[in-house]
Amino acid sequence: MANLKELTRREDRLAGGHRLCAGCGASIAVRQVLLGAGEDPVVVGCATGCLEVSTTIYPYSSWKTPFIHNAFENSSATISGVEAAFNGLKRAGKIDPDKKVRFVAFGGDGGTYDIGLQALSGAMERGHDMVYVCYDNGAYMNTGIQRSSATPKGAWATTAEVGAAQQGKRQRRKDLTQIIAAHGVPYAAQASVSHWKDLTDKAEKAFNTPGAAFLNVFAPCPRGWRIPSSATVEIAKAAVQTGFWPLYEVEDGVFRQTVKVHNRKPVEEFLKPQGRFKHLFAPGNEALLAEVQADVDRAWDALLGRCSTE
Amino acid sequence: MPEHKTLAATGNTVVAEAMRQCKPDVMAAYPITPQTTIVEEYAAMVAKGRVHTEYVTVESEHSAMSACIGASAAGARVMTATSSQGLALMWEELHIAAGMRLPIVMANANRALSAPINIHCDHSDIMGARDAGWVTYFAETAQEAYDNTIMACRVAEHPDVMLPVMTTLDGFITTHSIDRVSVMDDESVSGFVGQYVPKTALLDLENPVMHGAFSGLGGPYFEFKKQQRIAMENARKVVKDVAEEYAKLSGRPFDVVETWGMEDAETAIVVMGSTAGNTRHVARDLRAKGERMGLVKIRVWRPFPHVELAAALKGLKAVAVLDRAESFGAEGGPLFLETRSALYDAAERIPVVDYIYGLGGSDVKLELIERAYKDLSDIAAGGAAPAGPVYLGAREEA
C-alpha cells in the first residue's frame, strides 16, 4: 500500500474548481478513492446527484479521466457496459490484450441504497472487473435533503419531518455494505473520509481485486446535516469512534475490522453536533435516543461477531 | 457478389443471424417473450465461440439499455433486443441513448403492454417509444427483419445520423413463424456494414471525453435537441442511400413507403408490420373482382415518410388506416394521426378513417380487412365515412 509520500506524488484526478459545497464529503471521497488507482488509467461513471451536477457542467469537466454520466439508478450498469466493451474490443483485436484500465462507478446513497440497488446487485453478481463506490451522506441531498434508506433513525429530513406526530425518520438505516458482501463479491469494505489512509488502502485493494468490488464511504454533507463546513472530517471521525460507522472490510467472505475502536464513545457524540438530530435532545425524546444507541450497540456486536479475531 | 442461401427460419432466428453477421462487440440483453429466442440463439453463438461479442446478461431491461449506453459510449458496436414491458422499462434510457447520440441497434418484438397482461402482438410498446428519438423500422416478414437489422447498423453509425435504431418485428406472427428467408454470406454482410470507428470513445484514453454532461442552468440543452432533429432529418436520405446500396447486394429493393396496386387505385389501406401481408391478400382478391383497391405499407416509422406517403395517397377517394395501437383521447391511433397530418397539404381533402385492430394479438381475420375496404368503397361512392376510430373486430359486448 502506498504511503503518504507516494500518494502526494500521484495526480489528483478530480480537479479543483468544481461546484460542490465547501466541506462536501463526496469530493474528498472521490479524490482519495482515485488515488488508490495508482498510475493506471481510470474510466469513471457517475450517477445523477450532487457529485455529477457539480463536476460536469457543460462544457467544463472536473474529471481528468474519461467520464460518463447516464442516469440516476444505473451508474453500475453503465460502467458494466464500459467494462464489457473493453473485453469485447480486446477480443476484436482493437485494444491491446495486455492493456490495463480501471473502471469505477460513483453514486450517492440515494442512487445506491435505493433506486440503484437492483442495477448494483446485478453488476456485483455478474462480477464485472469494476469498483462501485457509494458516497453515503445519508439522504437525497441534491434534491434537498429527503430521507433515503441510508438516513439514520431519528434524523430530520425534508420528507421525514419533526412535529407533534413524528420525530424525524422512523426506520433504521439499511446495512448496504453487508448486503453487497452477501453477494459473495471478492471485496467489499466500509470506509470514511476521516480515515484517509484506511480509505485509500481499501480503494487500492478494491482496484487490485479482479472482479467486482464495493466501497461504502461515509461522506458527511454540511448542508444536510446542519453542521459547519469545517466540521466534515470531525463528524466523520465521531461516527467511527462511536461505532455508528465501523470501518471494516470483507475479503472473500472474511470480515476484518480495519480500524479498531477500543473505548467506543456514546452515539450522542456523533449526533449532538448535528442540527438534523437536534430534536432527539429535546425533553420527551429520551427513549428514542436510547433506541438509537441500542441499535448502534446491536449492530456493533453483530459485526464484531462476524469479524475474524486474527 | 454475395452468396445467397435460402432458409426456413423464424424472424427471431434471422435477426440473431443478422446481428452475428454485423459482429457487435457487446450485447447486453434481458429475456422477454416473444424476443427470447433472439437472445437465446445469440447466447448459443457466444457459447460456441462463433462471435467475439461480450454478452452481458443484465438483471433488467433498464440495465440492458444502460449497459448498451456505457458500451456504445466506450466505443463498441452494440446490439440488443427487447419487447413490450421491457421496452417500456427502458423508456428513460431510450431517450438517453438518442440524446447521447449512440448508434445502438435494437430489435423489438412488438407486443401489447399491460394491463391486462398479454403476450401477443400489437404496436403499443413501440408507440410508447415513438418520441424517444430512435430511427425505427417495421418489418412485414422475417426477410424484412433480417434486411432491416443489417441496414440499421449502417444507418445508426452513419456520421450524418449517429442515432440509435430500432428494428421491429411483430411478436409471434413474425418472431416465431417459420418463413422463407434469403440470407447472405458473412463476408458480404460484414463488408457491407464495415467497421465502426467511434469519434468520442471513453476507451480512447489518449483523448479523454465526457459523455452525459449536465446541460441545465441555461446550458445548450435546447441546441442539443435541435441537433437531434437535424440528425433525424438526415436519416431520411441515409436510410434511402443505405437501402439502395443494400438492394444491389441483396437483390431486394426497399422503399420507406411501399405500395401495391396503387397505379389506378381509388382507395387504399395504410398499414405497418405483418398485417400488410393480410391486407395485400385481401386487396388482390378484391382486385380480381374488379375493385380498384391499393395497399400502402410504411417501412420506416421514424423519420416518418410524410412526403412519400402523401404522394402515394394523392388523388384517392378514401383512405383507411390500420392502427395496431391506441392513443387514448386522440382522434385516432398514432399511424392515423401521422397519415392525416401528411395529407393536410394535399390539394383535395381525402376522407381518412381510422381502424384500431389486433390489440393484444386479437385475430386479424381477412373479413375484417374486407370490411375496411368495403367502407372505403362506400365512401368513394358518396357514402358517409364511419365515425372513427372503429374498433375493428372487437366483440360486441364491449
Boltz contact constraints between the chains, C-beta under 6 A:
constraints:
  - contact:
      token1: [A, 41]
      token2: [B, 205]
      max_distance: 6.0
  - contact:
      token1: [A, 43]
      token2: [B, 202]
      max_distance: 6.0
  - contact:
      token1: [A, 53]
      token2: [B, 214]
      max_distance: 6.0
  - contact:
      token1: [A, 56]
      token2: [B, 213]
      max_distance: 6.0
  - contact:
      token1: [A, 56]
      token2: [B, 214]
      max_distance: 6.0
  - contact:
      token1: [A, 57]
      token2: [B, 214]
      max_distance: 6.0
  - contact:
      token1: [A, 58]
      token2: [B, 213]
      max_distance: 6.0
  - contact:
      token1: [A, 58]
      token2: [B, 215]
      max_distance: 6.0
  - contact:
      token1: [A, 58]
      token2: [B, 219]
      max_distance: 6.0
  - contact:
      token1: [A, 61]
      token2: [B, 210]
      max_distance: 6.0
  - contact:
      token1: [A, 66]
      token2: [B, 202]
      max_distance: 6.0
  - contact:
      token1: [A, 66]
      token2: [B, 208]
      max_distance: 6.0
  - contact:
      token1: [A, 66]
      token2: [B, 209]
      max_distance: 6.0
  - contact:
      token1: [A, 67]
      token2: [B, 210]
      max_distance: 6.0
  - contact:
      token1: [A, 68]
      token2: [B, 73]
      max_distance: 6.0
  - contact:
      token1: [A, 68]
      token2: [B, 202]
      max_distance: 6.0
  - contact:
      token1: [A, 68]
      token2: [B, 211]
      max_distance: 6.0
  - contact:
      token1: [A, 68]
      token2: [B, 212]
      max_distance: 6.0
  - contact:
      token1: [A, 69]
      token2: [B, 212]
      max_distance: 6.0
  - contact:
      token1: [A, 70]
      token2: [B, 66]
      max_distance: 6.0
  - contact:
      token1: [A, 70]
      token2: [B, 69]
      max_distance: 6.0
  - contact:
      token1: [A, 70]
      token2: [B, 96]
      max_distance: 6.0
  - contact:
      token1: [A, 70]
      token2: [B, 212]
      max_distance: 6.0
  - contact:
      token1: [A, 74]
      token2: [B, 66]
      max_distance: 6.0
  - contact:
      token1: [A, 77]
      token2: [B, 63]
      max_distance: 6.0
  - contact:
      token1: [A, 77]
      token2: [B, 66]
      max_distance: 6.0
  - contact:
      token1: [A, 77]
      token2: [B, 67]
      max_distance: 6.0
  - contact:
      token1: [A, 78]
      token2: [B, 66]
      max_distance: 6.0
  - contact:
      token1: [A, 78]
      token2: [B, 70]
      max_distance: 6.0
  - contact:
      token1: [A, 80]
      token2: [B, 67]
      max_distance: 6.0
  - contact:
      token1: [A, 81]
      token2: [B, 28]
      max_distance: 6.0
  - contact:
      token1: [A, 81]
      token2: [B, 67]
      max_distance: 6.0
  - contact:
      token1: [A, 81]
      token2: [B, 70]
      max_distance: 6.0
  - contact:
      token1: [A, 81]
      token2: [B, 71]
      max_distance: 6.0
  - contact:
      token1: [A, 82]
      token2: [B, 70]
      max_distance: 6.0
  - contact:
      token1: [A, 82]
      token2: [B, 74]
      max_distance: 6.0
  - contact:
      token1: [A, 82]
      token2: [B, 202]
      max_distance: 6.0
  - contact:
      token1: [A, 84]
      token2: [B, 26]
      max_distance: 6.0
  - contact:
      token1: [A, 84]
      token2: [B, 54]
      max_distance: 6.0
  - contact:
      token1: [A, 84]
      token2: [B, 56]
      max_distance: 6.0
  - contact:
      token1: [A, 84]
      token2: [B, 71]
      max_distance: 6.0
  - contact:
      token1: [A, 85]
      token2: [B, 26]
      max_distance: 6.0
  - contact:
      token1: [A, 85]
      token2: [B, 71]
      max_distance: 6.0
  - contact:
      token1: [A, 85]
      token2: [B, 74]
      max_distance: 6.0
  - contact:
      token1: [A, 85]
      token2: [B, 76]
      max_distance: 6.0
  - contact:
      token1: [A, 87]
      token2: [B, 54]
      max_distance: 6.0
  - contact:
      token1: [A, 88]
      token2: [B, 25]
      max_distance: 6.0
  - contact:
      token1: [A, 88]
      token2: [B, 26]
      max_distance: 6.0
  - contact:
      token1: [A, 88]
      token2: [B, 54]
      max_distance: 6.0
  - contact:
      token1: [A, 88]
      token2: [B, 76]
      max_distance: 6.0
  - contact:
      token1: [A, 89]
      token2: [B, 25]
      max_distance: 6.0
  - contact:
      token1: [A, 89]
      token2: [B, 76]
      max_distance: 6.0
  - contact:
      token1: [A, 91]
      token2: [B, 52]
      max_distance: 6.0
  - contact:
      token1: [A, 92]
      token2: [B, 25]
      max_distance: 6.0
  - contact:
      token1: [A, 92]
      token2: [B, 52]
      max_distance: 6.0
  - contact:
      token1: [A, 119]
      token2: [B, 63]
      max_distance: 6.0
  - contact:
      token1: [A, 122]
      token2: [B, 58]
      max_distance: 6.0
  - contact:
      token1: [A, 122]
      token2: [B, 59]
      max_distance: 6.0
  - contact:
      token1: [A, 122]
      token2: [B, 63]
      max_distance: 6.0
